[in-house]
Amino acid sequence: MSDWVRVARAGELAPGQCRSVDVDGAQVAVFNLDGRYFAIEDVCTHDGGQLTGGSVEGAEIICPRHGARFCIRTGAALTAPAYEAAATFPVRVEDGVIEVRDDRWD
């Protein structure tokens, strides 16, 4: 099991913003959706491109390369050309700090 990785102080990631961080070698995008934090792997499952840089509409991120949409809350692939979900990661706020960890191999 990996350790929790600091993302930012809670006030540094405003609603609608995201930040990409390295968690045990995986690029993870952490989003603030109306004060709740969610984290998905920052990789489009269609072609391996980075998701951050794409636009966010509600609770969806749109891949900037081919337009696939992913649910930020669940990682689900919502539109072609992506058919596989993006991995999700646990997020917590401890003492005002947003943290994420990779528990995919636990």
FIROVEX-777955 format. One record per residue: residue number from 0; residue in three letters; chain; x, y, z of N, C-alpha, C, O in turn. Coordinates in steps of 0.05 Angstrom, whole numbers, padded with zeros to 5 digits. Example, Ala and Ser with C-alpha at 12.3 -4.5 7.8 and 13.67 -1.06 7.14 Angstrom:
// residues 2
REC, seq, type, mol, nc1, nc2, nc3, cac1, cac2, cac3, cc1, cc2, cc3, oc1, oc2, oc3
REC, 0, ALA, A, 00264, -00114, 00156, 00246, -00090, 00156, 00264, -00066, 00156, 00285, -00066, 00169 .
REC, 1, SER, A, 00257, -00045, 00142, 00273, -00021, 00143, 00258, 00001, 00157, 00268, 00023, 00161 .
//
This chain:
// residues 106
REC, seq, type, mol, nc1, nc2, nc3, cac1, cac2, cac3, cc1, cc2, cc3, oc1, oc2, oc3
REC, 0, MET, A, 00017, -00023, 00000, 00000, 00000, 00000, 00018, 00025, 00000, 00038, 00026, 00015 .
REC, 1, SER, A, 00011, 00044, -00016, 00027, 00069, -00018, 00019, 00088, 00004, -00002, 00085, 00017 .
REC, 2, ASP, A, 00036, 00107, 00009, 00031, 00128, 00028, 00013, 00150, 00015, 00011, 00151, -00010 .
REC, 3, TRP, A, 00001, 00165, 00032, -00015, 00188, 00022, 00004, 00209, 00011, 00024, 00215, 00024 .
REC, 4, VAL, A, -00003, 00221, -00012, 00013, 00241, -00025, -00001, 00268, -00023, -00025, 00270, -00030 .
REC, 5, ARG, A, 00013, 00288, -00014, 00001, 00315, -00012, -00004, 00326, -00040, 00013, 00325, -00058 .
REC, 6, VAL, A, -00028, 00337, -00044, -00035, 00350, -00069, -00034, 00380, -00066, -00020, 00394, -00082 .
REC, 7, ALA, A, -00047, 00391, -00046, -00048, 00420, -00042, -00063, 00425, -00016, -00077, 00407, -00005 .
REC, 8, ARG, A, -00061, 00449, -00006, -00079, 00457, 00016, -00107, 00460, 00004, -00110, 00467, -00020 .
REC, 9, ALA, A, -00127, 00454, 00019, -00155, 00454, 00009, -00162, 00480, -00004, -00176, 00480, -00025 .
REC, 10, GLY, A, -00153, 00503, 00006, -00159, 00529, -00005, -00145, 00535, -00031, -00152, 00554, -00045 .
REC, 11, GLU, A, -00124, 00519, -00038, -00109, 00524, -00063, -00121, 00512, -00088, -00114, 00519, -00110 .
REC, 12, LEU, A, -00140, 00494, -00084, -00153, 00481, -00107, -00183, 00489, -00107, -00199, 00477, -00093 .
REC, 13, ALA, A, -00189, 00510, -00122, -00216, 00521, -00122, -00235, 00503, -00137, -00227, 00487, -00153 .
REC, 14, PRO, A, -00262, 00506, -00131, -00281, 00490, -00146, -00278, 00494, -00176, -00274, 00517, -00186 .
REC, 15, GLY, A, -00279, 00472, -00190, -00275, 00472, -00219, -00246, 00469, -00228, -00241, 00465, -00252 .
REC, 16, GLN, A, -00227, 00470, -00210, -00199, 00467, -00217, -00190, 00438, -00213, -00203, 00422, -00199 .
REC, 17, CYS, A, -00167, 00432, -00225, -00155, 00406, -00221, -00125, 00410, -00220, -00114, 00430, -00228 .
REC, 18, ARG, A, -00111, 00390, -00209, -00082, 00389, -00207, -00073, 00361, -00212, -00085, 00342, -00202 .
REC, 19, SER, A, -00052, 00358, -00228, -00040, 00332, -00234, -00016, 00328, -00217, 00001, 00345, -00215 .
REC, 20, VAL, A, -00015, 00304, -00204, 00008, 00298, -00186, 00017, 00269, -00192, 00002, 00253, -00203 .
REC, 21, ASP, A, 00042, 00264, -00185, 00054, 00237, -00188, 00049, 00222, -00162, 00056, 00231, -00140 .
REC, 22, VAL, A, 00036, 00199, -00164, 00031, 00182, -00141, 00043, 00154, -00148, 00031, 00139, -00163 .
REC, 23, ASP, A, 00066, 00149, -00136, 00079, 00123, -00140, 00083, 00117, -00170, 00079, 00094, -00178 .
REC, 24, GLY, A, 00090, 00137, -00186, 00094, 00133, -00214, 00070, 00136, -00232, 00073, 00135, -00257 .
REC, 25, ALA, A, 00047, 00139, -00221, 00022, 00144, -00236, 00015, 00173, -00236, 00016, 00186, -00215 .
REC, 26, GLN, A, 00009, 00184, -00259, -00001, 00212, -00260, -00031, 00212, -00253, -00047, 00198, -00265 .
REC, 27, VAL, A, -00037, 00227, -00233, -00065, 00228, -00222, -00075, 00256, -00223, -00062, 00275, -00215 .
REC, 28, ALA, A, -00099, 00260, -00234, -00113, 00286, -00235, -00132, 00288, -00212, -00150, 00271, -00209 .
REC, 29, VAL, A, -00129, 00308, -00195, -00146, 00312, -00172, -00164, 00336, -00178, -00153, 00358, -00185 .
REC, 30, PHE, A, -00190, 00333, -00175, -00209, 00354, -00182, -00225, 00363, -00158, -00230, 00347, -00140 .
REC, 31, ASN, A, -00232, 00388, -00158, -00250, 00399, -00138, -00277, 00403, -00152, -00279, 00421, -00169 .
REC, 32, LEU, A, -00297, 00387, -00145, -00323, 00391, -00156, -00342, 00401, -00134, -00351, 00385, -00117 .
REC, 33, ASP, A, -00346, 00426, -00134, -00364, 00439, -00114, -00356, 00432, -00085, -00373, 00426, -00068 .
REC, 34, GLY, A, -00330, 00432, -00080, -00320, 00428, -00053, -00315, 00399, -00046, -00305, 00393, -00024 .
REC, 35, ARG, A, -00320, 00380, -00064, -00313, 00352, -00060, -00291, 00345, -00079, -00290, 00355, -00101 .
REC, 36, TYR, A, -00272, 00328, -00069, -00249, 00322, -00085, -00250, 00293, -00096, -00258, 00275, -00082 .
REC, 37, PHE, A, -00241, 00291, -00121, -00241, 00265, -00135, -00215, 00263, -00150, -00203, 00283, -00158 .
REC, 38, ALA, A, -00206, 00238, -00153, -00180, 00234, -00167, -00183, 00210, -00187, -00193, 00189, -00180 .
REC, 39, ILE, A, -00174, 00215, -00211, -00173, 00194, -00232, -00146, 00195, -00245, -00132, 00215, -00244 .
REC, 40, GLU, A, -00138, 00172, -00257, -00113, 00171, -00271, -00114, 00191, -00294, -00133, 00192, -00309 .
REC, 41, ASP, A, -00092, 00206, -00297, -00091, 00228, -00317, -00083, 00216, -00344, -00063, 00225, -00356 .
REC, 42, VAL, A, -00097, 00195, -00352, -00091, 00182, -00377, -00117, 00174, -00391, -00134, 00161, -00379 .
REC, 43, CYS, A, -00119, 00181, -00416, -00142, 00172, -00432, -00139, 00143, -00439, -00118, 00135, -00449 .
REC, 44, THR, A, -00159, 00127, -00433, -00156, 00098, -00438, -00159, 00091, -00468, -00155, 00068, -00476 .
REC, 45, HIS, A, -00165, 00111, -00484, -00166, 00106, -00513, -00139, 00105, -00526, -00132, 00087, -00541 .
REC, 46, ASP, A, -00121, 00125, -00519, -00095, 00125, -00532, -00072, 00133, -00513, -00050, 00137, -00523 .
REC, 47, GLY, A, -00077, 00135, -00487, -00055, 00140, -00469, -00048, 00169, -00466, -00029, 00176, -00451 .
REC, 48, GLY, A, -00062, 00187, -00479, -00057, 00216, -00477, -00066, 00226, -00450, -00081, 00214, -00436 .
REC, 49, GLN, A, -00056, 00250, -00443, -00062, 00262, -00417, -00090, 00275, -00419, -00097, 00287, -00439 .
REC, 50, LEU, A, -00105, 00271, -00397, -00132, 00283, -00396, -00132, 00312, -00388, -00147, 00328, -00398 .
REC, 51, THR, A, -00114, 00319, -00369, -00113, 00347, -00361, -00105, 00363, -00385, -00088, 00355, -00401 .
REC, 52, GLY, A, -00116, 00386, -00387, -00113, 00403, -00411, -00139, 00402, -00427, -00144, 00419, -00443 .
REC, 53, GLY, A, -00155, 00382, -00421, -00182, 00381, -00433, -00201, 00397, -00417, -00195, 00405, -00394 .
REC, 54, SER, A, -00223, 00404, -00428, -00243, 00420, -00413, -00259, 00403, -00394, -00263, 00379, -00398 .
REC, 55, VAL, A, -00268, 00416, -00373, -00285, 00403, -00353, -00313, 00415, -00356, -00317, 00439, -00356 .
REC, 56, GLU, A, -00333, 00397, -00359, -00361, 00405, -00361, -00376, 00390, -00340, -00380, 00366, -00342 .
REC, 57, GLY, A, -00385, 00404, -00319, -00399, 00391, -00297, -00380, 00371, -00284, -00359, 00379, -00274 .
REC, 58, ALA, A, -00387, 00346, -00283, -00371, 00325, -00271, -00357, 00308, -00292, -00350, 00285, -00286 .
REC, 59, GLU, A, -00352, 00319, -00315, -00339, 00305, -00337, -00314, 00319, -00346, -00314, 00344, -00347 .
REC, 60, ILE, A, -00293, 00304, -00353, -00270, 00316, -00367, -00270, 00305, -00395, -00275, 00282, -00400 .
REC, 61, ILE, A, -00263, 00323, -00414, -00263, 00316, -00442, -00234, 00314, -00451, -00219, 00333, -00449 .
REC, 62, CYS, A, -00227, 00291, -00461, -00199, 00287, -00471, -00193, 00308, -00493, -00208, 00310, -00512 .
REC, 63, PRO, A, -00171, 00322, -00490, -00165, 00343, -00510, -00156, 00332, -00537, -00156, 00346, -00557 .
REC, 64, ARG, A, -00150, 00306, -00539, -00141, 00295, -00564, -00163, 00285, -00583, -00165, 00294, -00606 .
REC, 65, HIS, A, -00182, 00269, -00572, -00203, 00258, -00590, -00231, 00261, -00579, -00250, 00251, -00590 .
REC, 66, GLY, A, -00234, 00276, -00556, -00260, 00283, -00547, -00274, 00262, -00529, -00298, 00266, -00523 .
REC, 67, ALA, A, -00261, 00241, -00522, -00274, 00221, -00504, -00280, 00235, -00477, -00265, 00252, -00468 .
REC, 68, ARG, A, -00303, 00228, -00466, -00311, 00239, -00440, -00309, 00219, -00418, -00316, 00195, -00422 .
REC, 69, PHE, A, -00299, 00228, -00395, -00297, 00211, -00371, -00311, 00224, -00348, -00310, 00248, -00344 .
REC, 70, CYS, A, -00324, 00207, -00331, -00336, 00217, -00307, -00314, 00221, -00286, -00299, 00203, -00280 .
REC, 71, ILE, A, -00312, 00245, -00276, -00292, 00252, -00256, -00297, 00237, -00230, -00278, 00229, -00216 .
REC, 72, ARG, A, -00322, 00232, -00223, -00329, 00219, -00198, -00322, 00189, -00198, -00313, 00179, -00178 .
REC, 73, THR, A, -00327, 00176, -00221, -00324, 00147, -00221, -00302, 00137, -00240, -00295, 00113, -00239 .
REC, 74, GLY, A, -00292, 00154, -00258, -00273, 00146, -00278, -00286, 00133, -00302, -00271, 00126, -00321 .
REC, 75, ALA, A, -00312, 00129, -00302, -00325, 00115, -00325, -00321, 00129, -00351, -00322, 00154, -00353 .
REC, 76, ALA, A, -00316, 00113, -00372, -00314, 00124, -00399, -00343, 00128, -00408, -00359, 00109, -00408 .
REC, 77, LEU, A, -00349, 00152, -00417, -00377, 00159, -00423, -00382, 00160, -00453, -00405, 00157, -00462 .
REC, 78, THR, A, -00361, 00165, -00469, -00365, 00167, -00498, -00342, 00154, -00513, -00319, 00153, -00502 .
REC, 79, ALA, A, -00347, 00146, -00537, -00325, 00136, -00555, -00307, 00160, -00561, -00317, 00183, -00561 .
REC, 80, PRO, A, -00282, 00155, -00567, -00270, 00130, -00573, -00260, 00114, -00549, -00248, 00093, -00552 .
REC, 81, ALA, A, -00264, 00124, -00525, -00256, 00109, -00501, -00278, 00091, -00492, -00301, 00098, -00491 .
REC, 82, TYR, A, -00270, 00066, -00485, -00290, 00046, -00475, -00283, 00036, -00448, -00300, 00024, -00434 .
REC, 83, GLU, A, -00258, 00039, -00439, -00250, 00030, -00412, -00249, 00053, -00393, -00241, 00076, -00401 .
REC, 84, ALA, A, -00256, 00048, -00368, -00256, 00069, -00348, -00227, 00076, -00340, -00209, 00060, -00343 .
REC, 85, ALA, A, -00224, 00101, -00331, -00198, 00110, -00320, -00198, 00100, -00291, -00218, 00100, -00277 .
REC, 86, ALA, A, -00174, 00094, -00281, -00172, 00085, -00253, -00178, 00109, -00235, -00172, 00132, -00241 .
REC, 87, THR, A, -00190, 00102, -00212, -00196, 00122, -00192, -00178, 00118, -00167, -00168, 00096, -00163 .
REC, 88, PHE, A, -00175, 00139, -00151, -00158, 00138, -00128, -00172, 00151, -00104, -00187, 00169, -00108 .
REC, 89, PRO, A, -00167, 00140, -00080, -00179, 00152, -00056, -00167, 00179, -00051, -00143, 00184, -00055 .
REC, 90, VAL, A, -00184, 00197, -00042, -00176, 00225, -00035, -00186, 00230, -00006, -00208, 00221, 00001 .
REC, 91, ARG, A, -00170, 00245, 00009, -00179, 00253, 00036, -00168, 00281, 00041, -00150, 00290, 00028 .
REC, 92, VAL, A, -00181, 00294, 00060, -00171, 00320, 00070, -00163, 00316, 00099, -00181, 00310, 00116 .
REC, 93, GLU, A, -00138, 00320, 00105, -00127, 00317, 00133, -00114, 00343, 00141, -00096, 00353, 00128 .
REC, 94, ASP, A, -00124, 00355, 00162, -00113, 00380, 00172, -00112, 00401, 00150, -00092, 00416, 00149 .
REC, 95, GLY, A, -00132, 00403, 00134, -00134, 00423, 00113, -00117, 00417, 00088, -00114, 00435, 00071 .
REC, 96, VAL, A, -00106, 00393, 00086, -00089, 00385, 00063, -00103, 00363, 00047, -00111, 00343, 00059 .
REC, 97, ILE, A, -00105, 00367, 00021, -00116, 00347, 00003, -00094, 00326, -00002, -00072, 00333, -00009 .
REC, 98, GLU, A, -00101, 00301, 00002, -00082, 00279, -00002, -00095, 00257, -00019, -00119, 00253, -00019 .
REC, 99, VAL, A, -00078, 00243, -00034, -00087, 00221, -00051, -00067, 00198, -00049, -00044, 00203, -00043 .
REC, 100, ARG, A, -00076, 00174, -00054, -00058, 00151, -00054, -00067, 00131, -00074, -00090, 00130, -00083 .
REC, 101, ASP, A, -00048, 00114, -00082, -00052, 00093, -00101, -00057, 00067, -00086, -00038, 00056, -00075 .
REC, 102, ASP, A, -00081, 00057, -00086, -00087, 00032, -00073, -00095, 00010, -00093, -00108, -00009, -00086 .
REC, 103, ARG, A, -00088, 00014, -00119, -00096, -00005, -00139, -00083, -00033, -00135, -00095, -00053, -00144 .
REC, 104, TRP, A, -00061, -00035, -00121, -00047, -00060, -00118, -00050, -00072, -00090, -00037, -00092, -00084 .
REC, 105, ASP, A, -00067, -00060, -00074, -00071, -00071, -00046, -00087, -00097, -00047, -00092, -00108, -00026 .
//
